[in-house]
Amino acid sequence: MRLLLVEDDDHVAAALSAILAKHGFAVTHARNGEEALQAVLPTAHGERPSYGVILLDLGLPDQDGYQVCGRIRKLTTTPVIMVTARGDVRSRIHGLNLGADDYVVKPYDPGELLARIHAVSRRSTGPEETGGTPGTTDGNRLRLGSVTIELPTRRVSVEGESVQLTRKEFDLLALLAQRPGVVFRREQIISEVWHTSWEGTGRTLEVHVASLRSKLRMPALIETVRGVGYRLVAPAV
């Protein structure tokens, strides 16, 4: 996923970009409001930049961050997460009213930020938000090469042959399949599939991943990203 990071502090931007890159994001860095607005404008050839999420720090040197958010929202539907040291309720409400999709208060835990990025990107739909992710969908069905996932009926098939999955196996596969190529952190998977914390549940996740690889007869479908989590590798069509 491509992400636009709007941050005037180069040291903060470099550290955050390194974390985001480790988790599978391609980061474009804008140092002020004007650069941010230019980054979301169509190119001279009429092509619109494709970002999955815009991470907007409100403490910008050239323009008020809230005004930048409002102008960005008029130019694109890409999800915007505001980042600021102002944590009072009025500030959060003002940002959300201007079109922000979420609000993170400094200092924040990188894990929380990553979880919020994934959450707002999943809530969005359309080519701009998905960033051209491999795989196709008709809203109720995900197709990844020879794998078909029917969301309403919770059925999975490989080359037309039905595969019996447990409830948690299906939930895990459906979560990863929504964003092929994107790394999901172990903590995030445990939270969304098992609705609990990471502690003591790691072995359970590993067992379910191994079971999916075996049942789908595709050992390479779910890739382990050492020290981070897992991502689904869309099969070649």
C-alpha positions as CSV (number, residue, x, y, z in Angstrom):
1,M,0.0,0.0,0.0
2,R,1.2,3.5,-0.8
3,L,0.9,6.0,2.1
4,L,1.3,9.8,2.1
5,L,3.1,11.0,5.2
6,V,2.7,14.7,5.9
7,E,5.3,15.6,8.6
8,D,7.6,18.6,8.8
9,D,10.2,17.0,11.1
10,D,12.6,15.0,8.9
11,H,13.9,13.0,11.9
12,V,10.4,11.9,12.9
13,A,9.5,11.3,9.3
14,A,12.6,9.1,8.7
15,A,11.9,7.0,11.8
16,L,8.2,6.5,11.0
17,S,8.9,5.8,7.3
18,A,11.3,3.0,8.4
19,I,8.6,1.4,10.6
20,L,6.0,1.7,7.9
21,A,8.4,0.3,5.2
22,K,9.0,-2.7,7.5
23,H,5.3,-3.4,7.5
24,G,4.9,-3.2,3.7
25,F,4.1,0.4,3.0
26,A,5.6,2.5,0.3
27,V,5.9,6.0,1.8
28,T,5.8,9.4,0.1
29,H,6.9,12.2,2.4
30,A,5.5,15.7,2.2
31,R,7.2,18.3,4.5
32,N,4.4,20.9,4.6
33,G,0.8,21.6,3.6
34,E,1.6,22.8,0.1
35,E,3.6,19.6,-0.7
36,A,0.8,17.5,0.7
37,L,-1.8,19.2,-1.6
38,Q,0.5,18.9,-4.6
39,A,1.0,15.2,-3.8
40,V,-2.8,14.5,-4.2
41,L,-3.4,16.5,-7.3
42,P,-3.7,14.8,-10.7
43,T,-0.5,14.7,-12.7
44,A,0.0,16.6,-16.0
45,H,-1.3,13.4,-17.8
46,G,-4.5,13.4,-15.7
47,E,-3.4,10.5,-13.5
48,R,-4.5,10.7,-9.9
49,P,-1.9,9.5,-7.3
50,S,-3.0,6.3,-5.6
51,Y,-2.6,6.3,-1.8
52,G,-4.2,3.9,0.6
53,V,-4.0,6.3,3.5
54,I,-2.8,9.9,4.2
55,L,-1.1,10.4,7.6
56,L,-1.4,14.1,8.3
57,D,0.4,15.8,11.1
58,L,-1.4,19.0,12.1
59,G,1.7,21.0,13.2
60,L,2.7,22.2,9.8
61,P,5.0,25.2,9.2
62,D,3.2,26.8,6.3
63,Q,-0.5,26.2,6.8
64,D,-3.0,25.2,9.5
65,G,-3.3,21.4,9.5
66,Y,-7.0,21.5,9.8
67,Q,-7.3,23.7,6.7
68,V,-5.0,21.3,4.8
69,C,-7.3,18.4,5.9
70,G,-10.3,20.2,4.6
71,R,-8.6,21.0,1.2
72,I,-7.4,17.4,0.9
73,R,-10.9,16.1,1.4
74,K,-12.1,18.2,-1.5
75,L,-9.5,16.7,-3.7
76,T,-9.6,13.0,-2.8
77,T,-11.6,10.4,-0.9
78,T,-8.4,8.7,0.4
79,P,-8.7,8.0,4.2
80,V,-7.0,10.7,6.3
81,I,-5.6,10.0,9.8
82,M,-4.8,13.2,11.7
83,V,-1.7,13.1,14.0
84,T,-1.5,15.8,16.7
85,A,-0.4,16.6,20.2
86,R,-3.9,18.3,20.8
87,G,-6.0,15.5,22.4
88,D,-9.0,17.5,23.7
89,V,-12.4,16.4,22.5
90,R,-13.2,19.7,20.7
91,S,-10.0,19.3,18.6
92,R,-10.9,15.7,17.7
93,I,-14.5,16.6,16.8
94,H,-13.3,19.5,14.6
95,G,-10.9,17.3,12.7
96,L,-13.5,14.6,12.1
97,N,-16.0,17.2,10.9
98,L,-13.5,18.4,8.4
99,G,-13.4,14.9,6.9
100,A,-10.6,13.1,8.8
101,D,-11.3,9.3,9.2
102,D,-9.4,8.9,12.4
103,Y,-7.3,10.8,15.0
104,V,-4.1,9.8,16.7
105,V,-2.7,11.8,19.7
106,K,1.0,12.1,20.3
107,P,2.8,10.3,21.8
108,Y,1.4,7.1,20.3
109,D,2.4,3.5,20.1
110,P,3.5,2.5,16.6
111,G,1.5,-0.6,16.9
112,E,-1.7,1.4,17.5
113,L,-0.9,3.6,14.6
114,L,-0.5,0.6,12.3
115,A,-3.7,-0.9,13.5
116,R,-5.6,2.3,12.8
117,I,-4.0,2.6,9.3
118,H,-5.2,-0.9,8.4
119,A,-8.6,-0.3,9.9
120,V,-9.4,2.9,7.9
121,S,-8.0,1.3,4.7
122,R,-10.3,-1.7,5.1
123,R,-13.3,0.6,5.6
124,S,-12.6,2.3,2.3
125,T,-13.4,0.9,-1.1
126,G,-12.6,1.7,-4.7
127,P,-9.4,1.8,-6.8
128,E,-7.9,4.8,-5.1
129,E,-8.0,3.2,-1.7
130,T,-7.0,-0.3,-2.6
131,G,-4.1,0.9,-4.6
132,G,-4.4,-1.7,-7.3
133,T,-4.1,-4.7,-4.9
134,P,-4.0,-8.0,-6.7
135,G,-7.2,-10.1,-6.6
136,T,-10.7,-9.3,-7.7
137,T,-14.0,-9.0,-5.8
138,D,-17.7,-8.5,-6.6
139,G,-18.5,-7.3,-3.1
140,N,-19.4,-10.7,-1.7
141,R,-16.7,-12.8,-3.3
142,L,-12.9,-12.6,-3.3
143,R,-11.0,-14.3,-6.1
144,L,-7.2,-14.9,-5.7
145,G,-6.0,-17.0,-8.5
146,S,-7.6,-20.4,-8.2
147,V,-8.9,-19.5,-4.7
148,T,-12.5,-18.3,-4.3
149,I,-13.8,-16.9,-1.0
150,E,-17.5,-16.4,-0.7
151,L,-18.0,-14.1,2.3
152,P,-21.8,-14.4,2.9
153,T,-21.8,-18.2,2.8
154,R,-18.3,-18.5,4.3
155,R,-17.4,-21.0,1.6
156,V,-13.9,-21.5,0.2
157,S,-12.9,-23.4,-3.0
158,V,-9.7,-24.1,-4.9
159,E,-10.1,-24.6,-8.6
160,G,-13.8,-25.2,-8.0
161,E,-13.3,-27.8,-5.3
162,S,-14.8,-27.0,-1.9
163,V,-12.4,-26.7,1.1
164,Q,-13.8,-27.2,4.6
165,L,-12.4,-24.6,7.0
166,T,-13.1,-24.0,10.7
167,R,-14.7,-20.7,11.7
168,K,-11.4,-19.2,12.8
169,E,-9.5,-20.5,9.7
170,F,-12.1,-18.8,7.5
171,D,-11.9,-15.6,9.5
172,L,-8.1,-15.6,9.3
173,L,-8.1,-16.3,5.5
174,A,-10.8,-13.6,4.8
175,L,-8.8,-11.0,6.8
176,L,-5.6,-11.6,4.9
177,A,-7.3,-11.9,1.6
178,Q,-8.9,-8.4,1.9
179,R,-5.4,-6.9,1.5
180,P,-3.2,-9.2,-0.5
181,G,0.5,-8.2,-0.2
182,V,-0.1,-6.2,3.0
183,V,1.6,-7.4,6.1
184,F,-0.7,-7.9,9.0
185,R,0.9,-7.8,12.4
186,R,0.4,-10.8,14.7
187,E,-1.1,-8.6,17.4
188,Q,-3.6,-7.2,14.9
189,I,-4.6,-10.6,13.6
190,I,-5.2,-12.0,17.1
191,S,-7.2,-8.9,18.0
192,E,-9.5,-9.1,14.9
193,V,-9.9,-12.9,14.6
194,W,-9.8,-14.0,18.2
195,H,-10.9,-10.7,19.8
196,T,-8.3,-11.0,22.5
197,S,-4.8,-9.8,23.2
198,W,-1.6,-11.3,21.8
199,E,-0.2,-12.8,25.0
200,G,-0.6,-16.5,25.0
201,T,-2.3,-16.8,21.6
202,G,0.7,-16.8,19.4
203,R,0.9,-20.6,19.1
204,T,-2.7,-20.8,18.1
205,L,-2.2,-18.4,15.2
206,E,0.8,-20.4,14.0
207,V,-1.3,-23.6,14.0
208,H,-4.1,-22.0,12.1
209,V,-1.7,-20.6,9.5
210,A,-0.2,-24.1,9.0
211,S,-3.6,-25.7,8.7
212,L,-4.7,-23.2,6.0
213,R,-1.6,-23.8,4.0
214,S,-2.2,-27.6,4.2
215,K,-6.0,-27.5,3.5
216,L,-5.6,-25.1,0.5
217,R,-2.6,-27.1,-0.8
218,M,-0.7,-23.8,-1.2
219,P,2.2,-23.6,1.2
220,A,3.3,-20.3,-0.3
221,L,-0.1,-18.6,-0.2
222,I,0.5,-17.2,3.3
223,E,3.9,-15.8,3.8
224,T,5.5,-15.4,7.2
225,V,7.2,-12.0,7.7
226,R,9.7,-12.8,10.4
227,G,9.3,-10.7,13.6
228,V,6.2,-9.0,12.2
229,G,3.3,-11.2,11.1
230,Y,1.8,-12.6,7.9
231,R,0.7,-11.6,4.5
232,L,-1.2,-13.3,1.7
233,V,0.7,-13.6,-1.6
234,A,-1.9,-13.6,-4.4
235,P,-1.3,-16.5,-6.8
236,A,-0.4,-15.7,-10.4
237,V,-3.4,-15.7,-12.6
